[in-house]
Amino acid sequence: MNITRYEPWGLLSQLQRELAHSNVSENGSVATAEWAPAVDIKEEANKFIIHADIPGVKPEEINVNMEDGVLTIKGEKKTEAKTDEEGYKRVERTYGSFYRRFSLPDTANSDAISAQSKHGVLEIIIPKREAVQPKKIQVTAAD
């Protein structure tokens, strides 16, 4: 049995590193999207939480998939119908397809992932497997 150093932020750091290299499709080519939603990734004792800003996209138009340890979020934000007579001088709101991928650590329980969208924020809960939950060990005095 090997004893290894526990680094509590190691898994989160790994997830963030994978995030930086997350736009590679299954065949190895770079996946393109017109925009990428901003995300926050949080690690708690028993789960990971991902919040993605996807305003203006209906929940039924968001696809969340898990395959081979990779979580994929994709969809499309539809363009509002505009006419030239409305006098737009500048448009900064983003429209079009989006695509994000995240490699999950081995501790993730991919069978229990849940997702919900509320007020333009997609929340994905990724529980950790039971085997990796922290366990308090009682220390007793020796005689």
N, C-alpha and C positions, 0 to 999 in steps of 0.2 A: 504494500500500500504506500503510495506516495503522498506526502504532505505538500500542498501547494499554498502559496500566499493568496489570501482572499483580497481581491481588489473590487470593492463595491461599485465603483464607477466604471469598471472595465467593460461590462456589457453595454452600458449606455454609450461609452466612447466607441465601442465597436459598431453599434447601431448608427451612430452619427457618421463614422467613417464610411460605412456602407452607403449611407444617404448621399454622400458626395459622389459616389460612383454608381448611382442607382438607375440610370437611364440606359441600360443595356438589355436588349430584348433576348428572347430564348435562343435565337440563332446567332447571338453574339454581335449583331449590328446595333448601332445606336438608335434608340427610339426617340422620335421627335414629337414635340407637342408645341402648341402655340403659346402656352403659358404653364406655369407650375404653381400650384397653390402653396402658400407658406404653411409650414407645419411646426408644431411643438411636440417634442417627444419627452415623456416623463417616465421614470422608473420608480415603482413603489415596491414594497416588500413582496407582494403577491401578484403584481401585474405590471405591464407596460401600457401607457396611454398615449395615443397619437391624436392630436387635434389638428385638423386641416381646415384652413379658411377657404370655403367654396361658396361664396355668396351668389345668390341668383340661380343656383342649380337645384332642381327638385331632387329629393332623395331617390326617387325611382330612376333618375338619370345618372346616378353615381354607381359605378361598378367597383366592388371591392372583392378581390380574389386572392386566394392563398394557394401557392403551388411550389413544391420543392424548396420550402423554407423562405420563399420570397412573397411578400405581401404587395399587391398592386392596387393602386387607386387610379381610376381613370373615368373620364366622362367628357361632357361638352357643355360649355356655357353658351346658350343661344344669344344671338345678337338681337337687340330690340329693333323693331322696324322704325326707321328714321326717314324723313323726307328732307330734301335740300332746303326747303323753306323754313325749317325750324331755326336756322341761323347758327349751327354749331361752328365754333371757331377751333375747338380742340377737344379731342376725345381721348381720355386716359384710362377709362375702364376697360378691362381685358375681357375679350370674348374668344371663343374657339375651344378646341379640344385641350384637355390636360391629362397628364400622365405622371405618376410618381411610383417608384418601387423601393421597397425596403427589405433588406436581408434580415431575417429574424434570428436571434441567438438560439442555441440548442435548448435553452431553458423555456422557450415559449411553448404553450399548449395550443397548437394550431387548430385543434378540434373544437375549442371553446371560444374562438374569437367572435366578438359581436361589434356591430357598428350602428350608429344612429346619427341623424342629422337634425340639428335644431338651430334656427336663426342663422343659417349660413355657415355653421361650424360642424364639420364631420368629426365625430368622436369614435375612435376605434379602441376597444379594450382587448388587450392580448394577455390573458391570464398566464401565469407561470405554472409549470408542472409541479405537482405536489412534492416530488422528490427534491426540488431545489428550494423549498420554502425554508427560511431561517428557523432554527430550533434552539430554544433556550436550554442550556445544560446547567443543572444545579451543581454548584461546587460545595462540597462538604468538608468539614474539618477532619483531618487525619488524627487517629488516636496516638 
